[in-house]
Amino acid sequence: MNLTPEEDQTVCALLRHLPEHISNPGHINLSQKMHYLTALRQSGYLDDKDLYNLRLWLIHVTGKEVPSTSQFNEAYPSKATTKVTKAKQQIERALAEIR
């Protein structure tokens, strides 16, 4: 990520505290996480050239199960522009609190 260490911690905490999959506890809500990853990418905070390691990073950050590589790659980047915009606003609010 192209963030300071404190900003990185804030973004990781935000990702970690998003609700998990409603019917599959211990798993991420893939579409919601993709909104946030896409928002981070569009804001210039995320280098997503290596999707394999991006998926592994998300597993590490959230501590939750992430769908298969193929499902992850199909879902990213998110095409839900309204939801990505909302995610971007939430990220910017969280970062503004520490800046």
N, CA, C and O atoms as a printed pandas DataFrame, in Angstrom:
     atom_number atom_name residue_name chain_id  residue_number  x_coord  y_coord  z_coord
0              1         N          MET        A               1    0.835   -1.185    0.000
1              2        CA          MET        A               1    0.000    0.000    0.000
2              3         C          MET        A               1    0.873    1.239    0.000
3              4         O          MET        A               1    1.981    1.244    0.536
4              5         N          ASN        A               2    0.359    2.266   -0.602
5              6        CA          ASN        A               2    1.068    3.531   -0.674
6              7         C          ASN        A               2    0.588    4.460    0.434
7              8         O          ASN        A               2    0.087    5.553    0.170
8              9         N          LEU        A               3    0.746    4.012    1.670
9             10        CA          LEU        A               3    0.287    4.753    2.836
10            11         C          LEU        A               3    1.391    4.783    3.887
11            12         O          LEU        A               3    2.321    3.977    3.856
12            13         N          THR        A               4    1.271    5.725    4.814
13            14        CA          THR        A               4    2.185    5.726    5.953
14            15         C          THR        A               4    1.857    4.509    6.815
15            16         O          THR        A               4    0.780    3.929    6.670
16            17         N          PRO        A               5    2.761    4.112    7.707
17            18        CA          PRO        A               5    2.453    2.962    8.577
18            19         C          PRO        A               5    1.157    3.158    9.381
19            20         O          PRO        A               5    0.382    2.215    9.540
20            21         N          GLU        A               6    0.925    4.357    9.878
21            22        CA          GLU        A               6   -0.295    4.613   10.668
22            23         C          GLU        A               6   -1.541    4.526    9.782
23            24         O          GLU        A               6   -2.563    3.980   10.196
24            25         N          GLU        A               7   -1.452    5.064    8.563
25            26        CA          GLU        A               7   -2.574    4.983    7.636
26            27         C          GLU        A               7   -2.830    3.536    7.230
27            28         O          GLU        A               7   -3.978    3.109    7.106
28            29         N          ASP        A               8   -1.757    2.795    7.026
29            30        CA          ASP        A               8   -1.869    1.384    6.684
30            31         C          ASP        A               8   -2.600    0.620    7.789
31            32         O          ASP        A               8   -3.479   -0.194    7.506
32            33         N          GLN        A               9   -2.243    0.880    9.028
33            34        CA          GLN        A               9   -2.907    0.223   10.155
34            35         C          GLN        A               9   -4.392    0.564   10.189
35            36         O          GLN        A               9   -5.224   -0.297   10.475
36            37         N          THR        A              10   -4.722    1.818    9.896
37            38        CA          THR        A              10   -6.115    2.254    9.902
38            39         C          THR        A              10   -6.915    1.533    8.824
39            40         O          THR        A              10   -8.024    1.062    9.077
40            41         N          VAL        A              11   -6.353    1.446    7.624
41            42        CA          VAL        A              11   -7.036    0.767    6.521
42            43         C          VAL        A              11   -7.174   -0.728    6.822
43            44         O          VAL        A              11   -8.228   -1.315    6.572
44            45         N          CYS        A              12   -6.132   -1.337    7.349
45            46        CA          CYS        A              12   -6.195   -2.767    7.694
46            47         C          CYS        A              12   -7.258   -3.019    8.757
47            48         O          CYS        A              12   -7.991   -4.004    8.679
48            49         N          ALA        A              13   -7.345   -2.138    9.746
49            50        CA          ALA        A              13   -8.367   -2.279   10.792
50            51         C          ALA        A              13   -9.758   -2.151   10.191
51            52         O          ALA        A              13  -10.672   -2.886   10.564
52            53         N          LEU        A              14   -9.915   -1.222    9.266
53            54        CA          LEU        A              14  -11.204   -1.047    8.601
54            55         C          LEU        A              14  -11.592   -2.321    7.854
55            56         O          LEU        A              14  -12.728   -2.782    7.966
56            57         N          LEU        A              15  -10.671   -2.883    7.106
57            58        CA          LEU        A              15  -10.942   -4.127    6.372
58            59         C          LEU        A              15  -11.247   -5.286    7.322
59            60         O          LEU        A              15  -12.125   -6.108    7.057
60            61         N          ARG        A              16  -10.512   -5.336    8.425
61            62        CA          ARG        A              16  -10.671   -6.419    9.392
62            63         C          ARG        A              16  -12.042   -6.374   10.073
63            64         O          ARG        A              16  -12.601   -7.414   10.422
64            65         N          HIS        A              17  -12.575   -5.176   10.256
65            66        CA          HIS        A              17  -13.820   -5.032   11.008
66            67         C          HIS        A              17  -15.076   -4.977   10.146
67            68         O          HIS        A              17  -16.176   -4.800   10.670
68            69         N          LEU        A              18  -14.928   -5.125    8.834
69            70        CA          LEU        A              18  -16.113   -5.217    7.991
70            71         C          LEU        A              18  -16.818   -6.530    8.307
71            72         O          LEU        A              18  -16.164   -7.516    8.648
72            73         N          PRO        A              19  -18.134   -6.557    8.200
73            74        CA          PRO        A              19  -18.878   -7.787    8.526
74            75         C          PRO        A              19  -18.426   -8.973    7.682
75            76         O          PRO        A              19  -18.066   -8.828    6.513
76            77         N          GLU        A              20  -18.455  -10.150    8.305
77            78        CA          GLU        A              20  -18.087  -11.366    7.579
78            79         C          GLU        A              20  -19.279  -11.861    6.777
79            80         O          GLU        A              20  -20.364  -11.281    6.831
80            81         N          HIS        A              21  -19.068  -12.922    6.047
81            82        CA          HIS        A              21  -20.120  -13.521    5.220
82            83         C          HIS        A              21  -21.295  -13.901    6.120
83            84         O          HIS        A              21  -21.109  -14.547    7.151
84            85         N          ILE        A              22  -22.500  -13.501    5.728
85            86        CA          ILE        A              22  -23.673  -13.667    6.589
86            87         C          ILE        A              22  -24.032  -15.133    6.859
87            88         O          ILE        A              22  -24.463  -15.473    7.961
88            89         N          SER        A              23  -23.858  -15.995    5.861
89            90        CA          SER        A              23  -24.251  -17.391    6.062
90            91         C          SER        A              23  -23.066  -18.340    6.175
91            92         O          SER        A              23  -23.238  -19.557    6.246
92            93         N          ASN        A              24  -21.869  -17.777    6.190
93            94        CA          ASN        A              24  -20.675  -18.611    6.272
94            95         C          ASN        A              24  -19.679  -17.966    7.243
95            96         O          ASN        A              24  -18.701  -17.356    6.810
96            97         N          PRO        A              25  -19.922  -18.095    8.545
97            98        CA          PRO        A              25  -19.055  -17.462    9.536
98            99         C          PRO        A              25  -17.589  -17.846    9.353
99           100         O          PRO        A              25  -17.268  -18.982    9.005
100          101         N          GLY        A              26  -16.708  -16.876    9.593
101          102        CA          GLY        A              26  -15.281  -17.111    9.439
102          103         C          GLY        A              26  -14.780  -16.847    8.035
103          104         O          GLY        A              26  -13.584  -16.969    7.769
104          105         N          HIS        A              27  -15.680  -16.486    7.133
105          106        CA          HIS        A              27  -15.330  -16.172    5.750
106          107         C          HIS        A              27  -15.619  -14.695    5.493
107          108         O          HIS        A              27  -16.512  -14.108    6.106
108          109         N          ILE        A              28  -14.854  -14.108    4.583
109          110        CA          ILE        A              28  -15.104  -12.711    4.244
110          111         C          ILE        A              28  -16.377  -12.586    3.421
111          112         O          ILE        A              28  -16.837  -13.547    2.806
112          113         N          ASN        A              29  -16.933  -11.387    3.423
113          114        CA          ASN        A              29  -17.995  -11.024    2.496
114          115         C          ASN        A              29  -17.255  -10.531    1.252
115          116         O          ASN        A              29  -16.808   -9.385    1.206
116          117         N          LEU        A              30  -17.128  -11.389    0.254
117          118        CA          LEU        A              30  -16.267  -11.117   -0.896
118          119         C          LEU        A              30  -16.653   -9.830   -1.619
119          120         O          LEU        A              30  -15.791   -9.002   -1.910
120          121         N          SER        A              31  -17.933   -9.657   -1.908
121          122        CA          SER        A              31  -18.305   -8.473   -2.689
122          123         C          SER        A              31  -17.997   -7.195   -1.924
123          124         O          SER        A              31  -17.526   -6.222   -2.512
124          125         N          GLN        A              32  -18.256   -7.184   -0.628
125          126        CA          GLN        A              32  -17.978   -5.989    0.171
126          127         C          GLN        A              32  -16.474   -5.698    0.228
127          128         O          GLN        A              32  -16.062   -4.546    0.092
128          129         N          LYS        A              33  -15.673   -6.714    0.422
129          130        CA          LYS        A              33  -14.217   -6.509    0.448
130          131         C          LYS        A              33  -13.724   -5.997   -0.892
131          132         O          LYS        A              33  -12.808   -5.176   -0.939
132          133         N          MET        A              34  -14.319   -6.469   -1.990
133          134        CA          MET        A              34  -13.907   -6.016   -3.316
134          135         C          MET        A              34  -14.241   -4.544   -3.519
135          136         O          MET        A              34  -13.506   -3.835   -4.207
136          137         N          HIS        A              35  -15.343   -4.073   -2.930
137          138        CA          HIS        A              35  -15.669   -2.646   -3.004
138          139         C          HIS        A              35  -14.540   -1.835   -2.368
139          140         O          HIS        A              35  -14.112   -0.819   -2.915
140          141         N          TYR        A              36  -14.066   -2.290   -1.216
141          142        CA          TYR        A              36  -13.014   -1.564   -0.497
142          143         C          TYR        A              36  -11.664   -1.667   -1.200
143          144         O          TYR        A              36  -10.936   -0.678   -1.288
144          145         N          LEU        A              37  -11.324   -2.846   -1.699
145          146        CA          LEU        A              37  -10.052   -2.980   -2.418
146          147         C          LEU        A              37  -10.061   -2.136   -3.694
147          148         O          LEU        A              37   -9.056   -1.517   -4.045
148          149         N          THR        A              38  -11.200   -2.116   -4.379
149          150        CA          THR        A              38  -11.312   -1.299   -5.587
150          151         C          THR        A              38  -11.210    0.181   -5.234
151          152         O          THR        A              38  -10.569    0.947   -5.954
152          153         N          ALA        A              39  -11.829    0.584   -4.141
153          154        CA          ALA        A              39  -11.743    1.980   -3.689
154          155         C          ALA        A              39  -10.299    2.348   -3.352
155          156         O          ALA        A              39   -9.837    3.436   -3.695
156          157         N          LEU        A              40   -9.593    1.448   -2.687
157          158        CA          LEU        A              40   -8.183    1.700   -2.363
158          159         C          LEU        A              40   -7.362    1.839   -3.644
159          160         O          LEU        A              40   -6.492    2.705   -3.741
160          161         N          ARG        A              41   -7.638    0.992   -4.611
161          162        CA          ARG        A              41   -6.927    1.047   -5.894
162          163         C          ARG        A              41   -7.193    2.370   -6.596
163          164         O          ARG        A              41   -6.266    3.031   -7.064
164          165         N          GLN        A              42   -8.475    2.757   -6.668
165          166        CA          GLN        A              42   -8.842    3.991   -7.360
166          167         C          GLN        A              42   -8.273    5.229   -6.669
167          168         O          GLN        A              42   -8.023    6.246   -7.317
168          169         N          SER        A              43   -8.071    5.141   -5.371
169          170        CA          SER        A              43   -7.514    6.266   -4.613
170          171         C          SER        A              43   -5.991    6.316   -4.701
171          172         O          SER        A              43   -5.371    7.257   -4.206
172          173         N          GLY        A              44   -5.391    5.312   -5.326
173          174        CA          GLY        A              44   -3.945    5.278   -5.472
174          175         C          GLY        A              44   -3.218    4.722   -4.259
175          176         O          GLY        A              44   -2.005    4.889   -4.133
176          177         N          TYR        A              45   -3.949    4.060   -3.361
177          178        CA          TYR        A              45   -3.354    3.514   -2.141
178          179         C          TYR        A              45   -2.926    2.060   -2.276
179          180         O          TYR        A              45   -2.200    1.550   -1.422
180          181         N          LEU        A              46   -3.363    1.387   -3.333
181          182        CA          LEU        A              46   -3.150   -0.049   -3.440
182          183         C          LEU        A              46   -2.487   -0.403   -4.766
183          184         O          LEU        A              46   -2.957   -0.018   -5.836
184          185         N          ASP        A              47   -1.390   -1.140   -4.674
185          186        CA          ASP        A              47   -0.734   -1.684   -5.861
186          187         C          ASP        A              47   -1.286   -3.092   -6.047
187          188         O          ASP        A              47   -1.037   -3.976   -5.228
188          189         N          ASP        A              48   -2.025   -3.292   -7.110
189          190        CA          ASP        A              48   -2.701   -4.579   -7.309
190          191         C          ASP        A              48   -2.168   -5.354   -8.516
191          192         O          ASP        A              48   -2.908   -6.108   -9.149
192          193         N          LYS        A              49   -0.903   -5.170   -8.828
193          194        CA          LYS        A              49   -0.328   -5.862   -9.985
194          195         C          LYS        A              49   -0.248   -7.373   -9.779
195          196         O          LYS        A              49   -0.259   -8.128  -10.751
196          197         N          ASP        A              50   -0.168   -7.816   -8.540
197          198        CA          ASP        A              50   -0.033   -9.236   -8.221
198          199         C          ASP        A              50   -1.270   -9.689   -7.441
199          200         O          ASP        A              50   -1.297   -9.622   -6.212
200          201         N          LEU        A              51   -2.286  -10.147   -8.161
201          202        CA          LEU        A              51   -3.546  -10.529   -7.514
202          203         C          LEU        A              51   -3.385  -11.721   -6.577
203          204         O          LEU        A              51   -4.084  -11.814   -5.568
204          205         N          TYR        A              52   -2.479  -12.622   -6.900
205          206        CA          TYR        A              52   -2.258  -13.783   -6.022
206          207         C          TYR        A              52   -1.831  -13.319   -4.629
207          208         O          TYR        A              52   -2.384  -13.762   -3.622
208          209         N          ASN        A              53   -0.853  -12.433   -4.583
209          210        CA          ASN        A              53   -0.376  -11.939   -3.289
210          211         C          ASN        A              53   -1.365  -10.966   -2.646
211          212         O          ASN        A              53   -1.394  -10.842   -1.421
212          213         N          LEU        A              54   -2.167  -10.280   -3.445
213          214        CA          LEU        A              54   -3.219   -9.426   -2.888
214          215         C          LEU        A              54   -4.222  -10.281   -2.119
215          216         O          LEU        A              54   -4.659   -9.909   -1.030
216          217         N          ARG        A              55   -4.581  -11.418   -2.687
217          218        CA          ARG        A              55   -5.491  -12.343   -2.010
218          219         C          ARG        A              55   -4.873  -12.848   -0.705
219          220         O          ARG        A              55   -5.549  -12.895    0.323
220          221         N          LEU        A              56   -3.595  -13.224   -0.743
221          222        CA          LEU        A              56   -2.907  -13.694    0.467
222          223         C          LEU        A              56   -2.827  -12.583    1.519
223          224         O          LEU        A              56   -2.986  -12.835    2.714
224          225         N          TRP        A              57   -2.581  -11.354    1.060
225          226        CA          TRP        A              57   -2.528  -10.211    1.977
226          227         C          TRP        A              57   -3.881  -10.024    2.655
227          228         O          TRP        A              57   -3.939   -9.759    3.856
228          229         N          LEU        A              58   -4.974  -10.159    1.894
229          230        CA          LEU        A              58   -6.319  -10.002    2.467
230          231         C          LEU        A              58   -6.594  -11.085    3.514
231          232         O          LEU        A              58   -7.210  -10.812    4.545
232          233         N          ILE        A              59   -6.144  -12.294    3.253
233          234        CA          ILE        A              59   -6.284  -13.378    4.239
234          235         C          ILE        A              59   -5.529  -13.005    5.514
235          236         O          ILE        A              59   -6.048  -13.164    6.620
236          237         N          HIS        A              60   -4.312  -12.513    5.353
237          238        CA          HIS        A              60   -3.478  -12.127    6.492
238          239         C          HIS        A              60   -4.125  -10.985    7.287
239          240         O          HIS        A              60   -4.178  -11.039    8.516
240          241         N          VAL        A              61   -4.608   -9.969    6.600
241          242        CA          VAL        A              61   -5.179   -8.790    7.258
242          243         C          VAL        A              61   -6.472   -9.126    7.993
243          244         O          VAL        A              61   -6.673   -8.690    9.127
244          245         N          THR        A              62   -7.345   -9.894    7.357
245          246        CA          THR        A              62   -8.662  -10.147    7.949
246          247         C          THR        A              62   -8.673  -11.325    8.911
247          248         O          THR        A              62   -9.493  -11.374    9.828
248          249         N          GLY        A              63   -7.764  -12.278    8.707
249          250        CA          GLY        A              63   -7.785  -13.478    9.537
250          251         C          GLY        A              63   -8.967  -14.380    9.219
251          252         O          GLY        A              63   -9.313  -15.264   10.002
252          253         N          LYS        A              64   -9.587  -14.149    8.061
253          254        CA          LYS        A              64  -10.763  -14.931    7.678
254          255         C          LYS        A              64  -10.482  -15.699    6.388
255          256         O          LYS        A              64   -9.521  -15.419    5.672
256          257         N          GLU        A              65  -11.337  -16.658    6.118
257          258        CA          GLU        A              65  -11.236  -17.432    4.885
258          259         C          GLU        A              65  -11.620  -16.543    3.704
259          260         O          GLU        A              65  -12.548  -15.740    3.790
260          261         N          VAL        A              66  -10.897  -16.701    2.614
261          262        CA          VAL        A              66  -11.161  -15.961    1.384
262          263         C          VAL        A              66  -11.451  -16.992    0.298
263          264         O          VAL        A              66  -10.783  -18.024    0.235
264          265         N          PRO        A              67  -12.447  -16.725   -0.567
265          266        CA          PRO        A              67  -12.749  -17.686   -1.625
266          267         C          PRO        A              67  -11.536  -17.996   -2.491
267          268         O          PRO        A              67  -10.490  -17.357   -2.375
268          269         N          SER        A              68  -11.692  -18.971   -3.343
269          270        CA          SER        A              68  -10.601  -19.433   -4.199
270          271         C          SER        A              68  -10.024  -18.294   -5.035
271          272         O          SER        A              68  -10.643  -17.243   -5.206
272          273         N          THR        A              69   -8.827  -18.534   -5.547
273          274        CA          THR        A              69   -8.156  -17.540   -6.385
274          275         C          THR        A              69   -9.023  -17.151   -7.569
275          276         O          THR        A              69   -9.116  -15.970   -7.905
276          277         N          SER        A              70   -9.657  -18.126   -8.208
277          278        CA          SER        A              70  -10.480  -17.806   -9.378
278          279         C          SER        A              70  -11.681  -16.948   -8.996
279          280         O          SER        A              70  -12.018  -16.012   -9.722
280          281         N          GLN        A              71  -12.334  -17.244   -7.875
281          282        CA          GLN        A              71  -13.459  -16.416   -7.427
282          283         C          GLN        A              71  -12.983  -15.009   -7.078
283          284         O          GLN        A              71  -13.641  -14.022   -7.411
284          285         N          PHE        A              72  -11.851  -14.925   -6.415
285          286        CA          PHE        A              72  -11.280  -13.632   -6.052
286          287         C          PHE        A              72  -10.996  -12.819   -7.311
287          288         O          PHE        A              72  -11.373  -11.650   -7.393
288          289         N          ASN        A              73  -10.341  -13.427   -8.280
289          290        CA          ASN        A              73   -9.978  -12.729   -9.512
290          291         C          ASN        A              73  -11.205  -12.295  -10.308
291          292         O          ASN        A              73  -11.178  -11.250  -10.957
292          293         N          GLU        A              74  -12.281  -13.084  -10.268
293          294        CA          GLU        A              74  -13.513  -12.714  -10.961
294          295         C          GLU        A              74  -14.191  -11.527  -10.292
295          296         O          GLU        A              74  -14.804  -10.700  -10.966
296          297         N          ALA        A              75  -14.085  -11.440   -8.984
297          298        CA          ALA        A              75  -14.779  -10.395   -8.231
298          299         C          ALA        A              75  -14.029   -9.071   -8.220
299          300         O          ALA        A              75  -14.623   -8.025   -7.959
300          301         N          TYR        A              76  -12.729   -9.106   -8.501
301          302        CA          TYR        A              76  -11.905   -7.899   -8.414
302          303         C          TYR        A              76  -11.452   -7.453   -9.787
303          304         O          TYR        A              76  -11.007   -8.290  -10.573
304          305         N          PRO        A              77  -11.542   -6.188  -10.108
305          306        CA          PRO        A              77  -12.101   -5.099   -9.309
306          307         C          PRO        A              77  -13.626   -5.093   -9.372
307          308         O          PRO        A              77  -14.232   -5.616  -10.307
308          309         N          SER        A              78  -14.214   -4.501   -8.372
309          310        CA          SER        A              78  -15.668   -4.425   -8.285
310          311         C          SER        A              78  -16.212   -3.498   -9.364
311          312         O          SER        A              78  -15.610   -2.473   -9.685
312          313         N          LYS        A              79  -17.343   -3.870   -9.908
313          314        CA          LYS        A              79  -18.010   -3.047  -10.928
314          315         C          LYS        A              79  -19.145   -2.220  -10.319
315          316         O          LYS        A              79  -19.791   -1.441  -11.020
316          317         N          ALA        A              80  -19.390   -2.388   -9.017
317          318        CA          ALA        A              80  -20.479   -1.686   -8.329
318          319         C          ALA        A              80  -20.020   -0.275   -7.954
319          320         O          ALA        A              80  -19.598   -0.033   -6.823
320          321         N          THR        A              81  -20.105    0.639   -8.896
321          322        CA          THR        A              81  -19.511    1.966   -8.721
322          323         C          THR        A              81  -20.073    2.733   -7.525
323          324         O          THR        A              81  -19.323    3.424   -6.835
324          325         N          THR        A              82  -21.361    2.626   -7.271
325          326        CA          THR        A              82  -21.946    3.341   -6.133
326          327         C          THR        A              82  -21.383    2.826   -4.821
327          328         O          THR        A              82  -21.063    3.610   -3.927
328          329         N          LYS        A              83  -21.262    1.517   -4.701
329          330        CA          LYS        A              83  -20.737    0.924   -3.471
330          331         C          LYS        A              83  -19.243    1.202   -3.320
331          332         O          LYS        A              83  -18.755    1.383   -2.204
332          333         N          VAL        A              84  -18.526    1.236   -4.423
333          334        CA          VAL        A              84  -17.106    1.576   -4.378
334          335         C          VAL        A              84  -16.938    3.028   -3.930
335          336         O          VAL        A              84  -16.041    3.339   -3.146
336          337         N          THR        A              85  -17.787    3.902   -4.419
337          338        CA          THR        A              85  -17.742    5.312   -4.015
338          339         C          THR        A              85  -18.002    5.450   -2.522
339          340         O          THR        A              85  -17.325    6.222   -1.842
340          341         N          LYS        A              86  -18.971    4.711   -2.010
341          342        CA          LYS        A              86  -19.252    4.743   -0.563
342          343         C          LYS        A              86  -18.070    4.216    0.235
343          344         O          LYS        A              86  -17.735    4.762    1.286
344          345         N          ALA        A              87  -17.441    3.165   -0.256
345          346        CA          ALA        A              87  -16.261    2.604    0.415
346          347         C          ALA        A              87  -15.134    3.627    0.412
347          348         O          ALA        A              87  -14.439    3.794    1.414
348          349         N          LYS        A              88  -14.954    4.312   -0.712
349          350        CA          LYS        A              88  -13.912    5.328   -0.830
350          351         C          LYS        A              88  -14.147    6.449    0.183
351          352         O          LYS        A              88  -13.201    6.937    0.803
352          353         N          GLN        A              89  -15.396    6.852    0.350
353          354        CA          GLN        A              89  -15.731    7.896    1.319
354          355         C          GLN        A              89  -15.433    7.440    2.743
355          356         O          GLN        A              89  -14.919    8.215    3.549
356          357         N          GLN        A              90  -15.751    6.193    3.054
357          358        CA          GLN        A              90  -15.485    5.675    4.394
358          359         C          GLN        A              90  -13.982    5.585    4.647
359          360         O          GLN        A              90  -13.524    5.892    5.748
360          361         N          ILE        A              91  -13.224    5.178    3.663
361          362        CA          ILE        A              91  -11.762    5.106    3.797
362          363         C          ILE        A              91  -11.200    6.496    4.041
363          364         O          ILE        A              91  -10.374    6.687    4.933
364          365         N          GLU        A              92  -11.643    7.467    3.254
365          366        CA          GLU        A              92  -11.146    8.839    3.403
366          367         C          GLU        A              92  -11.506    9.414    4.763
367          368         O          GLU        A              92  -10.700   10.130    5.357
368          369         N          ARG        A              93  -12.708    9.113    5.273
369          370        CA          ARG        A              93  -13.096    9.571    6.615
370          371         C          ARG        A              93  -12.188    8.971    7.675
371          372         O          ARG        A              93  -11.744    9.670    8.586
372          373         N          ALA        A              94  -11.911    7.675    7.558
373          374        CA          ALA        A              94  -11.043    6.993    8.525
374          375         C          ALA        A              94   -9.635    7.568    8.489
375          376         O          ALA        A              94   -9.006    7.754    9.531
376          377         N          LEU        A              95   -9.146    7.846    7.290
377          378        CA          LEU        A              95   -7.795    8.415    7.167
378          379         C          LEU        A              95   -7.763    9.864    7.654
379          380         O          LEU        A              95   -6.766   10.295    8.234
380          381         N          ALA        A              96   -8.825   10.610    7.430
381          382        CA          ALA        A              96   -8.872   12.003    7.874
382          383         C          ALA        A              96   -8.802   12.105    9.400
383          384         O          ALA        A              96   -8.301   13.095    9.932
384          385         N          GLU        A              97   -9.296   11.098   10.094
385          386        CA          GLU        A              97   -9.275   11.096   11.565
386          387         C          GLU        A              97   -7.860   11.022   12.123
387          388         O          GLU        A              97   -7.606   11.478   13.238
388          389         N          ILE        A              98   -6.941   10.451   11.354
389          390        CA          ILE        A              98   -5.561   10.315   11.871
390          391         C          ILE        A              98   -4.603   11.308   11.244
391          392         O          ILE        A              98   -3.447   11.399   11.658
392          393         N          ARG        A              99   -5.060   12.043   10.267
393          394        CA          ARG        A              99   -4.169   13.005    9.584
394          395         C          ARG        A              99   -4.182   14.349   10.274
395          396         O          ARG        A              99   -3.495   15.273    9.839
